[in-house]
Amino acid sequence: MHPSKILQNIISEIDIKDEVHSEIYSDFLTIRDRLNELFHKSVFSTECDNAFFIGSYARGTEILQYNINILYVVPHKYIFLQDDMMKLHKLIEQAFEPEYEVQTITKSKFLKVCSPDRISYKLLLAYINADNSYTYKLSPESNLWSVTKPIDEIDEYKKVNEQNSGIPNQIAKLLRLWKYSNNIDCSGYLLDTLVYHYFKQSNESNISCTSLSACLRGCMQFIASQPPEKYFWLSPGAKHYVVKTSDIASLMKSSLESCDSENASFNDFILKTLNKKKFQKF
């Protein structure tokens, strides 16, 4: 079987199914409406864009339902300090009871919301700035704040994905499988960022991939070639720094070399490196 066909079959197995997308959207509407009732005393907010997906699910690179993030725009009068934020979390917990379970994640910017169908969401509370960026608190325990521009990032990533006929998203999903099945310590955000830079560089150099398998190998070689002293990359659009937590270049190089040293075909490499049997949903 051609390597690209094997990869397409793998993607179809690890992709989020249509019925799950429907459940996710239904949960999203419930989460948005409950928060609108809490903050605006109505499910019909005057701010029509006060809730939206962010992260890998918004970019279209998530596999199964691992990491679904939602940003909710909190009215400015709720600008929360340390004590107020814990009270705010308690109010949100009460707004979702009893169907949805809400948990505060220690040292995290997110609240965890579990739906009745056991899909987990990470909720980011933020307020909007004049330049359409969003400010959020790094954690309930912290007095530190950060700014994000998720819409700029999502739009730029999607533009490059569309320019390349959706192949970047397919590569990003396969690299997530590589991460999970090989216990690689890196964020999906970093993988998506590296995929973006690979295709951006290829587009600027007028280099086109002849097949999905060629694109995958080219992207893996691109990651393996990154200098070990490089610790961060600029995210698409938003221009934030995405920092590595491990030597991802060396890890990718080892994966590629294991194939070459055993004189394996790319089919064998795919089946060994993208091992679905090791990949367990958590």
Beta strands, then each sheet from edge to edge (+ up, - down):
strand 1: 51-54
strand 2: 68-73
strand 3: 101-104
strand 4: 110-114
strand 5: 120-128
strand 6: 134-137
strand 7: 145-148
strand 8: 232-234
strand 9: 241-243
sheet 1: 1+ 2- 5- 4+ 3-
sheet 2: 1+ 2- 5- 6+ 7-
sheet 3: 8+ 9-
end
